[in-house]
Amino acid sequence: MTPVHALPDALVALLSLAAADTLLRDADALAETLADTGWAPEVESGRFSAEEWDVVSSAWPPSLSVFRDGELCDVRRDALAIAAILNAEPERWVFDTEGPDWSGWNAEDPRWDDEQIDWLEWRGRGAVVQLFTAPEAQIGSDPLPPHLHLAIERDDSPPEGLPRDDARDRRVATEGSIVERWFLVGENDLPDHLLAVLGADPDQRVSAAAASELRMRAGGFDDPTG
């Protein structure tokens, strides 16, 4: 039986390629690297999955977030395994945290419940990797299960993100690569007329992502016609 703390090969491979000039070079490199390391693209723009792990990614600037939820001890073991991989390469990654360094704890350490857990951060090769884990919480009327969040982005990305670029969006919608058009579908506040253009895209991956986005705008994932 595989130990619960063993990480998916797709995640381990992804961590080994987390750099500005590989994984985070541009939209096509981001999607290609994710696919090559074992992540399967979903219908929704920017989304990939491997086993019980999910990726939400964006192309402008290239970045991604890996999510995993489950039993609290399992989630903590996975987070500790990720931290161990990164800490094993001090020549590559510079470590930092504003809170307690929980990377050296174990999953049953009582300090998880006593301390104010904060993000752990590693910087190297033009990339920033941040790792966070949290127990079950109540968000409005919905319980949020225990989870971890692993974020990978370029270290030259502005903290507030890139400003809207309408000219770029128009160009990508008509002239961009298939991957760029697929990513464009999921851009925040993409105008309806550009989403309609992408909905009529000749590539099925792009048009299917646009159709999914339109359903979410109309009624969310619970839309009975989805």
N, C-alpha and C positions, 0 to 999 in steps of 0.2 A: 504494500500500500504506500502511495506517495505521501511523505510527511506534509502536514498542512502548511508548514512554513516554506516549502519548496515553491519557488516562483515559476510562472510559465516561461518557457524558452523565449517566447515572443517578447516578454518584458525585459528579460536579461539581455537579449540581443539589442533591443531598443536603447537601453542604457549605455551599451558599449558604443553606440553611434550618435550619442547626444552631443552634437557640435554644430557651430554656426555654419560651417562649410559643407556639412553633409545633411543631416536631418533637417536643419533649419535654413537651408539655402534659399528655397523658394517653394511655391505650391507643388510643383511636380516632384521635386526632391523629397518633400515631406511625405506625399502620398506613396511614392516609390519605395522609400525607406520603410515606411510602415508595412507595406505589402511584403517587401522582401524579408522582413523580420517576423512575419507570421500573423499580422493583423489583417482581418478581413473587412473590407469596406461595407458599411451598411447602406440602406437606401438614403437615409437622411444625410444632408451635406455635412462633411467634416467628421463623420462618425465612423469608428472602426471598433472591432471587438476581437478578443482572443480568450477562449475559455470563459471564465466569469468576470473578465475585466473589460472595461470600456474606455475608449478614447474619444474625446471631443476636441477637434482641432480647427485651426483657422490659418488662412494663408497670408493675411496682411495685418501685422507681420506674422511670419511662420511661428506657430506655437501650438502646444497641445497640453491637454490635461488627461491624466489617466485616473480612472475611478474604480474602486472595488468596495463592495459592502458585503457584510456577512456577520458571523458570530464575532463578538468583540475580541476574543483571544486570537482567532484566526487573522483578523484584520491587523491586530497589533504585531503578530508574528510576521506577517507579510511586510508591514512597514519597517520592522527591524531588519528583515532580510534585505530590503532595498537599501537601507542606510548602511548595512554592512558591506554591500557591493561598492557603494560610493566611497566609503571610508577606507576601503582596501586599496584605493588608488590616490594616495596623497600627492603624488607627483602630477596628477591630472586635476584633482578637485581641491579647492580651498573651501574649508567648512566654516560655517557661521550659524549662530542662532541667538536670538534675543531672549529666549526663555531657557528652561533647563535642557541639557543635552540628553534627551531620552534615548538616543541611539545605542547607548550601552546598557540599557535596562533589559529585563525580560518581560514577557507578556503578562506575568502575574505580579509585577512589582507594584507595591501599594502607592508609590509616588504618582502613578498614572491618575489616581483619584484625588491626590492631595495637592499636586502642583498645577500651575496654570500652563497647560501645554501650548507650545507655540510651534511655528513652522521651523523646520530645519532647512538649511540652505547650503548648496554647493555651487561654486563658480569655477569654470574652466573651459578652454577652447571656444571662447565666445558665447558660451551658453550659461544659463542659470537654471538649476534644478532645485525645486522646493518640494518639501514633503510634509504632510500634515495628517493626523489621524484623530478621530473623535468618537466618543461613545454615542449611544442612541440619544436622540434629541427630539423635541416636539417643535415642528415648524407649522404654526397655525393649527389646523385640525389634523394634520398628517404627521405620523411619526417618521423621523429620519433614522434609518438603521445605522449601527456602527459602520464607519467607513474610513477609507483613506483617500487622499487626493495627492497625486504626484503631478507637478506642473513643470514643463520644460519650455523655455523660451530663450530668445536671443538676449545677450546682456546689453545690446544697444537699443532694445525696444523701449520706447517712452512709457513711463509708468501709467499714463492715462490712455495709452493706445494710440494708434494712428488716426488722424482726422479723416472724416469722410472724403472720398475722392470720386466725385461723380464722373469725371472724365475717364478715370481708370475703369470704373464699373461699366460704363457704356462700351469701352473698348473691349474689355474682357468678355462681355455678354455676346459680342458678335465676332471677335477675332481671337479670343483667348484659347488656350488648349482645352481639351475636354476636362482635364483635372481642374484647371483654373475656373472654368464655368461651373463645375460641380461645387467647388468651394464658394463661389460667388453666391450661389443660391442661399447659403446660410448666413450671409453678411447681415449684421443688425440694420434694421430700418431700410432694407433694400426696397426701392420704389416698386410699386405694383406693376408698372409698365415694363420694367426690366425683368421682374419675375415672370410676367406673361411671355416675354421673349424667350426666356430659359425654359418655360413650360412647353414651348413649341420647338425646342432644340432637337436636331436630328439624331443626337446620341441619346439612347434610352436611359443611360445612367443619369444624365443631366435632367432630362424631362421628368423622370420618376422622382428625383430629389425635389424638383420644383413642385410637382403635384403634392408631395408629402408636406412641403412647406406651406402650400396653400391650404391644405386641410388643417394644419396646426393653427394657421392664422384665423381660420373660420371657426374652429371649435376645440382645438387641442387634440391630444392623443386619444381622448375618450370619444371623439367623434364617431358615432355608430356607422357612418358611411366610409370610415377609413380603412 
